[in-house]
């Protein structure tokens, strides 16, 4: 299990800023199937599935995990796919929490 997946998301401090591009790139080694987007302010990944029911079931697993971690992604569900976008709204960019949740979402797929 990846070391990030062992961590818990922590509440963001008011006024806390996002990771730098370099910090975000360094953390990408833990979630290599994800893509940095919007100038390293968001993480994105598409998960393929055999049908809508499987995609919806996976979405519900992500939802339960997000509630447990108190960190919530943007999720798009379509036939045969789930797209997940992570960003910390309060920080206006990525924080370690986004990478922690990405690593934990990856474990759901395995």
Buried (B, 14 or more C-beta within 10 A) or exposed (E): EBEBBEBEBEEBEEEEEBBEBEBBEEBBEBBEEBEBBEEBBBBBBEBEBEEEEBBBEBBEBBEEBBEEBEBBBEBEBEEEBBBBBBBBEBBEBBBBBBBBBBBBBBEEBE
